[in-house]
Amino acid sequence: HGRISQLAFLGQITTRAGVYLPGDIDTAGTSFDSIPNGWAAVSAIPQAGLLQIIAFVGALELAVMKDVTGEGEFVGDFRNGALDFGWDTF
């Protein structure tokens, strides 16, 4: 949750500073800079885009974010033995 909060904060700061992705967010010609800040952006994003975001997060939750090996040290530990930078030895 911390990383997601950090990304959300940086997204807010970046867009409020006037920095936007170039181009359009959809094929109808809606540009990224026409999307407002904050919660108002949720209603301005095309419905197909929101459905894609929800489907992607759902696919991650159901298929990817799993403790496959049973080695999780805590709830939400999805390393599955793949990432060990040796920090636990400190």
N, C-alpha and C positions, 0 to 999 in steps of 0.2 A: 504494500500500500504506500510505502514511503516513496518508492521510485515513481509510481503513478502520480502521486501528489506533486513530486518535483517536476515531472513533465507537464502536468497541468498548469503549474505556476509559471514555468518558462513559456508555455504557450500563451498564457495571458499577457505576460510582460512583452513578449515578442510582437503579438498582434496589436496590442495597445500602443506600441512604439511605431506602428505603421509598416511592419515587415510582414509581407505575405508571400505565399508561393506564387510563382508566375503561372499564367494560363487560366483555364477554366476548371471548375469542379465537376461539371457535367457536360453532356453534349448539347444541352440547350443554350449554352453560352454564359452560364452563371459563373462569374469570376470569383476567385478566392477572396479578393479584397472587398467584394460586396457582401460577404458574410459578416454579420455584426459580432461583437465581443460577448463573452459571458453566456448566460443561459439563453439569450436571444438567438444564439447561433444554432441551437437545437431545432428550433422551428424553421430556420432559414435553410438548413441543409436539405437537399432533396430526399424524399422518402426512401428511394432506392439506396441511397448512400447510407442512411441510418440502418436499413435492413442488412446491408453488407457488413457494417460494423458489428451489429448484433450477431449475425451468423458467424463471423470470424471469431469473435470472443467465445461464442458457444462451441465452435469446433475446437478451439484451444482447450476449453474446460473439459470437454468430453473425450478428446482423443490425445492431446499432447501433455497437458499439465497433470501427470499422474506419477505416483510413487511406484514405478514398475518393479523395482528390485526389493522394495520393502526396507530399504536402508535409511529412510527419512529420519533425521534426528529430531525434527519438530514438525508441527502442522505447517504445510506449505513448502516443505523441503523437497523439491523436485529435481535435485541434482542427479539422482540415480547413479551415484558413484562416478559420474563423468567429470565433474569439476571439483578438484581438490587442490587448492593453491597453498596448502600447508598452514593456513591461518589457525587451524584448531590446535596446533602445537605450541602456540605462543602462551 
